[in-house]
Amino acid sequence: MTNIEMLTEFFGWCSLINIGMLIFYSIVITVFLEMLLKIHMSLLKLDRKYLQEAYFKYLAQYKIVVIIFNIVPYIVLKIMS
């Protein structure tokens, strides 16, 4: 197994795991939104609107990071091999 094949396999598994985590977190935030808001509002003393925006930004930024650092290198390595 060459280095490119190993890196391709590595980024493939990283992509799969991170996409799974993104889906899981999206489902958790969607299903348990009220409970999460209640917990974070009481612990952090933040308002509801700010927290909802923060959850959305978290998911959006996580998706961008997964695409840039996992999926793009995987595709590039697949093209190279």
FENZIVEN-V431236 format. One record per helix or strand of 2 or more residues. SS is the DSSP state (h for helix, s for strand). FROM is the first residue (numbers start at 1). TO is the last residue. If there is no record, write none. Layout:
{{SS;FROM;TO} {SS;FROM;TO}}
//
This chain:
{{h;3;31} {h;33;44} {h;48;80}}
//
